[in-house]
Amino acid sequence: MGKGGKSDGKGEEEEENMAAWLVGINTLKIQPFKLPPLGAHDVRVRMKAVGICGSDVHYLKTLRCADFVVKEPMVIGHECAGVIEEVGSEVKELVAGDRVALEPGISCWRCTQCKEGRYNLCPDMKFFATPPVHGSLANQVVHPAELCFKLPDNVSLEEGAMCEPLSVGVHACRRANIGPETNVLVMGAGPIGLVTMLAARAFGAARIVIVDVDDSRLSVAKELGADEIIKVSTNIQDVDGEVEIIQKAMKGRVDVSFDCAGFNKTMTTALSATSAGGKVCLVGMGHHEMTVPLTPAAAREVDVVGIFRYKNTWPLCLEFLKSGKIDVKPLITHRFGFSQKEVEEGFETSARGGNAIKVMFNL
């Protein structure tokens, strides 16, 4: 078979490789996608499950996410799993037919960050659907074999795709040193807040309180195992009263707070609610800049920890899924196929929010 999903003229003609391209604001088109050549250490994977992330929606609505700007048409999507169709000549651990989850970021392995093991901070990272790198909402992609992780027999392809958002929660819990003696506050019950809550429970967190402005998301959090749910307002004037409610609900110290929204109010609440000597992990990035009460937090020696993507998380995510310590299936609320109409409907559903947590495409 020739590269790019096209026939090389030998035998029966293969289907053309198609992908969902972001071509303008609120405009997605399913169009041909020519794959790069298969390297010796690469695999060609037929995509089977691709989830929509908040960053995908940001790109669709504004053509940018944080400092990354879409300047030319780009294939969207990065939460994915599929089946290997072809392996490079030097690939030893995987074979055609293996079901795999894909870690979407390719680091350089030469810079200081990579050499020190923090490859998620590599300045030359090539990450699916982060401009100018194409994503994975396509029939097929080519990816390094070392970033494709074989799924256990009892883990579905959809669950494999969920390893990507779950990895954010796992990395956050590692950064915060979550353990059996840790009381955890989670700000935000969106997809990342929920996977962070699930990861914290798998890491052994003693008690978890989660807060949000939305009743339906809080009810999901409760069903998934939150010890206490608290509805809060969007008014920053309410922080002091809400902090009292949170601390009472925790029934003890607030050791670690995860801000999974990243707004002035959520970060202010996290900093104020966290006990002396505790940690606040900023996971969500809702606001580019924030005005927050750092001085009072510093006086209590509250550490502020940043989170950017993840590193070395797929094996642990798959072990959590295999063992049943984490069940991500309830997070997948909507499913769509891979047609022009369904891709548009899927993104519209994700962008509306409401009762949609994770929207998944089945290819």
C-alpha positions as CSV (number, residue, x, y, z in Angstrom):
1,M,0.0,0.0,0.0
2,G,1.3,3.5,-0.8
3,K,1.6,6.2,1.8
4,G,-1.3,8.4,2.5
5,G,-3.9,5.6,2.4
6,K,-3.7,5.4,-1.4
7,S,-3.0,2.4,-3.6
8,D,0.5,2.0,-4.9
9,G,-0.9,0.2,-7.9
10,K,-0.2,-3.3,-6.5
11,G,-3.4,-5.2,-6.3
12,E,-6.8,-3.9,-5.3
13,E,-7.1,-0.2,-4.8
14,E,-7.3,0.9,-1.2
15,E,-9.7,3.5,0.2
16,E,-8.6,7.1,0.4
17,N,-7.5,8.2,3.9
18,M,-10.0,10.9,5.1
19,A,-9.8,13.2,8.1
20,A,-11.8,16.0,9.8
21,W,-10.1,19.2,8.8
22,L,-10.6,22.5,10.7
23,V,-10.6,25.0,7.8
24,G,-12.1,28.1,9.4
25,I,-14.0,29.3,12.5
26,N,-16.9,26.9,13.1
27,T,-16.0,25.1,9.9
28,L,-15.0,21.4,9.7
29,K,-14.7,19.5,6.5
30,I,-14.0,15.8,5.9
31,Q,-11.3,15.8,3.3
32,P,-8.4,13.6,2.1
33,F,-5.4,13.4,4.4
34,K,-2.1,12.2,3.0
35,L,-0.1,10.3,5.6
36,P,3.7,10.7,6.0
37,P,5.9,7.8,5.1
38,L,6.0,4.9,7.6
39,G,9.3,5.1,9.4
40,A,11.3,2.1,10.7
41,H,10.0,2.8,14.3
42,D,6.5,3.9,13.3
43,V,3.1,2.1,13.1
44,R,0.1,2.9,10.9
45,V,-3.0,2.8,13.0
46,R,-6.7,2.7,11.9
47,M,-8.5,5.0,14.2
48,K,-11.5,3.5,16.0
49,A,-12.4,5.9,18.8
50,V,-11.6,9.6,19.0
51,G,-12.9,11.9,21.8
52,I,-13.5,15.6,21.7
53,C,-11.4,17.7,24.1
54,G,-12.1,21.3,25.2
55,S,-9.1,22.4,23.3
56,D,-10.6,21.0,20.1
57,V,-13.7,23.1,20.7
58,H,-11.6,26.2,21.4
59,Y,-9.8,25.8,18.1
60,L,-13.1,25.3,16.3
61,K,-14.7,28.5,17.8
62,T,-11.7,30.8,17.8
63,L,-8.9,29.1,15.8
64,R,-6.7,29.4,18.9
65,C,-6.1,27.8,22.3
66,A,-3.9,29.7,24.7
67,D,-0.8,30.8,22.6
68,F,-1.4,28.2,19.9
69,V,-3.0,29.7,16.7
70,V,-4.4,27.8,13.7
71,K,-3.0,29.6,10.6
72,E,-3.8,27.0,8.0
73,P,-6.2,24.0,7.7
74,M,-5.5,21.4,10.4
75,V,-6.7,17.9,11.1
76,I,-8.5,18.0,14.5
77,G,-8.5,15.5,17.4
78,H,-6.0,14.0,19.9
79,E,-7.8,11.6,22.3
80,C,-7.6,8.4,20.4
81,A,-7.3,4.6,20.1
82,G,-7.3,2.3,17.2
83,V,-6.0,-1.0,15.6
84,I,-2.5,-1.3,14.1
85,E,-2.5,-2.1,10.4
86,E,1.2,-1.9,9.5
87,V,4.4,-1.7,11.5
88,G,7.8,-0.3,10.6
89,S,10.8,-2.6,10.0
90,E,12.3,-2.0,13.5
91,V,9.1,-2.3,15.5
92,K,9.4,-5.4,17.8
93,E,6.7,-5.0,20.5
94,L,3.6,-4.5,18.3
95,V,2.0,-6.3,15.4
96,A,-0.8,-5.7,12.9
97,G,-4.1,-6.3,14.6
98,D,-3.0,-5.0,18.1
99,R,-5.5,-2.6,19.7
100,V,-3.6,0.4,21.0
101,A,-4.1,3.8,22.8
102,L,-2.0,6.6,21.4
103,E,-0.1,9.1,23.5
104,P,-0.4,12.2,21.2
105,G,2.8,14.1,21.9
106,I,6.1,13.4,20.2
107,S,9.0,15.1,22.1
108,C,12.5,15.7,20.8
109,W,14.4,13.6,23.4
110,R,17.4,15.9,23.0
111,C,16.6,19.0,25.0
112,T,17.3,19.5,28.8
113,Q,13.6,18.8,29.7
114,C,13.5,15.6,27.8
115,K,16.9,14.4,29.2
116,E,15.7,15.2,32.7
117,G,12.5,13.1,32.2
118,R,10.0,16.0,31.9
119,Y,9.4,15.5,28.2
120,N,5.9,17.0,28.6
121,L,7.7,20.4,28.8
122,C,9.7,19.8,25.6
123,P,9.8,23.1,23.6
124,D,9.8,21.2,20.4
125,M,6.9,18.9,21.2
126,K,4.8,17.8,18.2
127,F,1.4,17.2,19.6
128,F,-1.7,16.0,17.7
129,A,-4.0,18.9,16.7
130,T,-1.8,21.6,18.1
131,P,-0.8,23.9,15.3
132,P,0.9,23.3,13.0
133,V,0.7,19.5,13.7
134,H,-2.2,17.5,12.4
135,G,-4.4,15.5,14.7
136,S,-6.0,12.1,14.7
137,L,-9.7,12.4,13.7
138,A,-9.0,10.4,10.6
139,N,-9.3,6.9,9.1
140,Q,-5.6,6.3,9.7
141,V,-2.6,8.0,11.2
142,V,1.2,7.2,11.4
143,H,2.7,7.4,14.9
144,P,5.8,6.3,16.7
145,A,5.4,2.8,18.0
146,E,6.8,3.7,21.5
147,L,3.8,6.0,21.9
148,C,1.2,3.3,21.1
149,F,0.2,1.3,24.2
150,K,-1.4,-2.1,23.8
151,L,-4.8,-2.4,25.4
152,P,-5.6,-5.1,27.9
153,D,-8.2,-7.6,26.7
154,N,-10.9,-6.2,29.0
155,V,-10.3,-2.5,28.0
156,S,-12.3,-1.2,25.1
157,L,-11.1,1.1,22.4
158,E,-13.3,3.9,23.7
159,E,-11.7,3.4,27.2
160,G,-8.3,3.5,25.4
161,A,-9.1,6.9,23.9
162,M,-10.1,8.1,27.4
163,C,-6.5,7.5,28.6
164,E,-5.6,10.9,27.3
165,P,-7.9,13.0,29.5
166,L,-7.4,10.5,32.4
167,S,-3.7,11.1,32.0
168,V,-4.2,14.8,33.0
169,G,-5.7,13.7,36.3
170,V,-3.1,11.0,36.9
171,H,-0.2,13.5,36.3
172,A,-1.9,16.1,38.6
173,C,-2.2,13.5,41.3
174,R,1.4,12.6,41.0
175,R,2.5,16.2,41.1
176,A,0.4,16.7,44.3
177,N,1.6,13.4,45.9
178,I,-2.0,12.2,46.5
179,G,-2.2,9.3,48.9
180,P,-4.4,7.6,51.5
181,E,-4.0,10.4,54.0
182,T,-4.9,13.2,51.5
183,N,-8.1,15.1,51.6
184,V,-8.8,16.5,48.2
185,L,-10.9,19.5,46.9
186,V,-11.7,19.5,43.2
187,M,-12.9,22.8,41.7
188,G,-15.0,22.1,38.6
189,A,-16.9,18.9,37.7
190,G,-16.3,19.1,33.9
191,P,-14.5,16.3,32.1
192,I,-11.1,17.1,33.6
193,G,-12.5,17.7,37.1
194,L,-14.2,14.3,36.9
195,V,-11.1,12.4,35.7
196,T,-9.0,14.2,38.3
197,M,-11.5,13.1,41.0
198,L,-11.4,9.5,39.7
199,A,-7.6,9.5,39.6
200,A,-7.4,10.9,43.2
201,R,-9.7,8.1,44.4
202,A,-7.5,5.5,42.6
203,F,-4.4,7.1,44.3
204,G,-6.2,6.5,47.6
205,A,-7.4,9.9,48.6
206,A,-9.2,9.8,51.9
207,R,-12.0,12.2,51.2
208,I,-12.9,14.1,48.1
209,V,-15.2,17.2,47.9
210,I,-16.0,18.6,44.4
211,V,-17.7,21.9,43.6
212,D,-19.3,23.3,40.5
213,V,-22.0,25.7,39.3
214,D,-24.0,23.0,37.5
215,D,-26.3,20.6,39.3
216,S,-26.2,17.9,36.6
217,R,-22.4,17.7,36.6
218,L,-22.4,17.5,40.4
219,S,-24.9,14.7,40.3
220,V,-22.5,12.8,38.0
221,A,-19.6,13.5,40.3
222,K,-21.7,12.1,43.2
223,E,-22.5,8.9,41.2
224,L,-18.8,8.5,40.4
225,G,-17.8,8.5,44.0
226,A,-17.4,12.1,45.4
227,D,-17.9,12.1,49.2
228,E,-19.5,15.5,49.0
229,I,-20.8,17.8,46.3
230,I,-21.2,21.6,46.7
231,K,-23.0,23.9,44.3
232,V,-21.3,27.3,44.1
233,S,-22.0,30.6,42.3
234,T,-20.1,32.5,39.7
235,N,-19.9,35.6,42.0
236,I,-16.5,36.2,43.5
237,Q,-18.1,38.0,46.4
238,D,-19.4,34.6,47.6
239,V,-16.0,33.1,48.1
240,D,-15.6,33.6,51.8
241,G,-19.0,31.9,52.6
242,E,-18.3,29.1,50.2
243,V,-14.9,28.4,51.7
244,E,-16.6,27.9,55.0
245,I,-19.0,25.4,53.5
246,I,-16.2,23.6,51.7
247,Q,-14.0,23.3,54.9
248,K,-17.0,22.1,56.9
249,A,-17.9,19.5,54.2
250,M,-14.3,18.2,54.2
251,K,-14.5,17.3,57.9
252,G,-10.8,17.9,58.3
253,R,-7.9,19.5,56.5
254,V,-8.0,20.5,52.9
255,D,-4.7,19.0,51.9
256,V,-4.8,19.4,48.2
257,S,-7.0,21.5,45.9
258,F,-7.2,20.9,42.2
259,D,-8.4,23.9,40.2
260,C,-9.8,22.2,37.1
261,A,-11.4,25.4,35.7
262,G,-8.7,28.0,36.0
263,F,-10.8,31.1,36.7
264,N,-10.2,34.0,39.1
265,K,-13.0,32.7,41.4
266,T,-12.0,29.0,41.3
267,M,-8.4,29.8,42.0
268,T,-9.3,32.3,44.8
269,T,-11.5,29.6,46.4
270,A,-8.8,26.9,46.1
271,L,-6.1,29.2,47.6
272,S,-8.4,30.3,50.4
273,A,-9.8,26.8,51.3
274,T,-6.5,24.9,51.3
275,S,-5.1,24.3,54.7
276,A,-1.7,25.6,55.9
277,G,1.1,23.6,54.4
278,G,-1.2,22.2,51.6
279,K,-1.0,22.4,47.8
280,V,-3.0,24.0,45.1
281,C,-2.7,22.4,41.6
282,L,-3.7,24.6,38.7
283,V,-5.0,22.1,36.1
284,G,-7.5,24.1,34.1
285,M,-6.5,27.2,32.1
286,G,-9.7,29.2,31.8
287,H,-8.1,32.6,32.3
288,H,-4.8,33.6,30.8
289,E,-4.2,36.0,33.7
290,M,-5.7,35.9,37.2
291,T,-5.9,38.2,40.2
292,V,-5.8,35.9,43.2
293,P,-4.9,36.2,47.0
294,L,-1.3,34.8,46.8
295,T,0.1,36.7,49.8
296,P,-2.3,35.1,52.4
297,A,-1.7,31.7,50.8
298,A,2.1,32.2,50.9
299,A,1.8,33.2,54.6
300,R,0.3,29.7,55.2
301,E,3.0,28.1,53.0
302,V,0.4,26.8,50.5
303,D,2.4,25.6,47.5
304,V,1.0,26.4,44.0
305,V,1.8,23.7,41.4
306,G,1.4,24.0,37.7
307,I,0.2,21.1,35.5
308,F,0.9,20.8,31.8
309,R,-0.3,17.7,30.0
310,Y,1.4,14.6,31.4
311,K,4.4,12.2,31.2
312,N,4.6,8.4,31.4
313,T,1.0,8.0,32.4
314,W,-0.5,5.5,29.8
315,P,0.8,2.3,31.5
316,L,-0.7,3.4,34.9
317,C,-4.0,4.6,33.2
318,L,-4.3,1.2,31.5
319,E,-3.6,-0.6,34.7
320,F,-6.3,1.4,36.5
321,L,-8.8,0.6,33.7
322,K,-7.8,-3.1,33.6
323,S,-8.1,-3.6,37.4
324,G,-11.4,-1.7,37.6
325,K,-9.9,0.9,40.0
326,I,-11.2,3.5,37.5
327,D,-14.3,3.3,35.4
328,V,-14.4,6.0,32.6
329,K,-17.3,4.5,30.7
330,P,-20.0,6.7,32.5
331,L,-18.1,9.8,31.2
332,I,-18.8,8.9,27.6
333,T,-22.3,10.5,27.2
334,H,-22.6,10.9,23.4
335,R,-21.4,8.9,20.4
336,F,-21.3,9.8,16.7
337,G,-20.0,8.2,13.5
338,F,-17.5,9.7,11.1
339,S,-19.6,11.5,8.5
340,Q,-19.7,15.2,7.7
341,K,-23.0,15.6,9.4
342,E,-22.1,13.6,12.5
343,V,-18.8,15.3,12.9
344,E,-20.5,18.7,12.9
345,E,-23.2,17.4,15.3
346,G,-20.6,15.9,17.6
347,F,-18.7,19.2,18.0
348,E,-22.0,21.1,18.4
349,T,-23.0,18.7,21.2
350,S,-19.6,19.1,22.9
351,A,-19.6,22.9,22.6
352,R,-23.1,23.2,24.1
353,G,-22.1,21.4,27.3
354,G,-25.2,20.7,29.2
355,N,-25.4,17.0,30.0
356,A,-22.5,16.2,27.5
357,I,-19.4,15.2,29.3
358,K,-17.3,13.3,26.8
359,V,-18.3,13.1,23.1
360,M,-16.8,10.2,21.3
361,F,-16.5,9.4,17.5
362,N,-16.6,5.8,16.5
363,L,-14.8,5.4,13.1
